[in-house]
Amino acid sequence: MRARLRSFGAFWYDFVIGDDWRGGAAVAVALGVTAVLAHSQRINAWWLLPACVIAALGWSLRRAAARKP
Amino acid sequence: MNALPLFLTVLVACVVEAVEALTIVLAAGLTREWRSTFQGMAAALVVLAAVTAGVGPALTLIPLGALRLVVGALLAAFGLQWLRKAILRFSGYKDLHDEARAYEREVAAARAATASRRAAVRDWYAFTLSFKGVLLEGLEVVFIVITFGDTQRDLGVAVLAAAVAVALVTVTGVAVRAPLARVPENTMKFAVGIMLTSFGTFWGAEGAGTRWPGGDAALLVLVPVIGVVSAGYAVAMRRSRQPADAASLASAPPSAVPPSAAAPPPGRAAR
């Protein structure tokens, strides 16, 4: 049962996150900061998530390129 | 938002997935046995229909803000994955997805496997190959249909786009009886990656409580911006890859240099 649950979780992790978890982590952190700014500081930080997504993509690509000989 | 971008995004994404599923089904059917292949395909379609029927309407009960936050986060992460792969393929850091080669691999594996009968299934290998292929590719279709359809509160248009995509690929596959290697899959994946990331970013930020300048019209800026930046990354990586390739060829011993790289192919030597 435990092994099945683990493989179920691994499947969904691979399905959504894939080879590099940093992209997913960057999206989660950016969304969290955006929500905090919007709700507690009343700052409309619509630009934060796109900027983080673009930066995370570049970072992930750079790492992939550095790993390839 | 207009239904047309929703329809086109889901259509292109689903065509890509359907082409990959078709390759697996053809490999199972043409190499092993059609009846078991169709049984596997039908079983997978039943599971996918059950997931869509269960999860799709259930998600509409979630408040739109929370739904957009969760769906936006998932879509942005999912889209980044597609985009990353597409850029690595374009720039030569990853092999291009080739349906003809994928088909050959599946056919070789299918030929090597032994046949075994289970209950009403004559060839268990053909059944499981077809079931897994359709289920895994279909899950991506269901994910895209449900996230786009529910977030736009227009599940009908998303389902229609997926149905048109699957029908289009099935009819073409039956007509040519070969993997659809001519479909520009890598380019389509690049485009879908841009759309998934853009919509995920848009909905995610809205769900987090921001208001986009211009409302839905902000997508008309966001999609091109993510597209242009991604294309820029791809071109820059391709340029940096070419000198690296040339340097590794120059430093390799003559026996390690593939003939295609060491000498121009016949007919091109004079050019």
Interface residues (C-beta under 8 A of the other chain):
Chain A: F15 V16 I17 G18 D19 D20 G23 G24 V27 A28 L31 G32 T34 A35 A38 H39 N44 A45 W46 L48 L49 P50 V53 I54 A56 L57 G58 S60 L61 A64 A65 K68 P69
Chain B: L69 G72 A73 L74 A76 A77 F78 L80 Q81 L83 R84 K85 I87 L88 S91 Y93 L139 E140 F143 T197 G200 T201 G204 A205 G207 A208 G209 T210 R211 W212 P213 A218 L222 V225 I226 V229 S230 Y233 M237 S240 R241 S248
